[in-house]
Amino acid sequence: MGNPADYQQTLDYLYERLPMFSRIGKAALKPDLTNTIKLCAALGNPQEQFKSVHIAGTNGKGSTSHALAAIMQDAGYKTGLLTSPHLIDFRERIRIDGVPVSKEWVVDFVTAHKALIEDVRPSFFEINVVMAFAAFAEAKADIAIIETGLGGRLDSTNVITPILSIITNISYDHNDLLGNTLPEIAAEKAGIIKPNVPTIIGEQHDETERVFFEHSIHKQSTLYYAESLWGMVHVSQDAKLQYFKAINNARREMYDLHTDLLGNYQQHNLKTVLTASEVLSHKGFNLTIPATIAALSNVKETTGLRGRWDWVQQHPTIICDVAHNPAGLNEILRQWQEVKADHKHIVIGFVKDKDVAEALALFPEDSVYYFCNANLPRALPAADLKAIAEHYELAGKAYSSVSEAVTAAKKAMSDDDALLITGSFLIVGEALELLNRVS
């Protein structure tokens, strides 16, 4: 077995040797699936040794993946879960029954396959995906929930043939890579639709509906529209749970549903997950709607999900959310307006390749801002972010690190204030690491 002390050295090798999108942007991306296919073949095609569900979408795919994993785990199935990016530790990306793979496993895998890595020269994400496939095959997973990294058609995960494909929604993000119109972006996401494999569309949009319909016809894939099949009425919310009435539109049945997924936007993901549960039950899995609803009450503890309207503490309130594009930010900022506080504070940072001006236009003027940047080359410098924010009359100071920004915000807050930390996975990840350390 590998020595856990070698874990950081192994990660340093992967980070330094392999191009990583979250650090350097699109220069890290490989233009096709060749490397992933080569790596999988060299390892005996582990992706063919378990059943899988494939999930793409602009927003919501992480929450949907974790929620579906929680349902499968609660039903007694050994469940693999591949998500990205991670917030604090690389191993968050590869979980089996909610538990990240061990440090020893990561060290052993990289040590055993270093010659292959050097020969193929994959991106960081490509090796990440193949590592997950190997881990799930080794564990003899009954099912694996596979979240795409970016797009769908050319995403490294798209070497699998799943039993179900899910596309959560389509909005603008990574336009330079996926297209400048919603139909163009939808076509990239629709690349995960496979022949004779059913597909769930989480949220419908007039501009994208034809794209999905045409892809489904060509692939003979049955489409399920979650918004048509399920209704969701928000009842109430507290710091730990939110409560809904879930309505099955076909059967005219209503269920009480409560979940620890706290973002208002989760109602869309819940419809998708309920639809997925029903489709998978037709695929031979022992899933019922009551059991599915029970599993949704405890997604975070079951799977380790963090960073989605993550209520870190009360008195003062601290909330973290990884929203990083206009559609996602618009959702959380509407919910931020509902948070009651004497004074509101926002720690914010972005990466350079986002439409920062469009995002900042959504933020309220009545909060105190702490502009910062993550410790990565791709991060937009805090001073530059502050200068753009001034055009939108967002007042605050620039800080050279996330840690400094969060520390300054906490120092300025009284017990009845509230703090939102958002803008990117990188910002939230560094903030959570600090908050975990000092709590």
Disulfide bonds with the S-S distance in Angstrom:
none
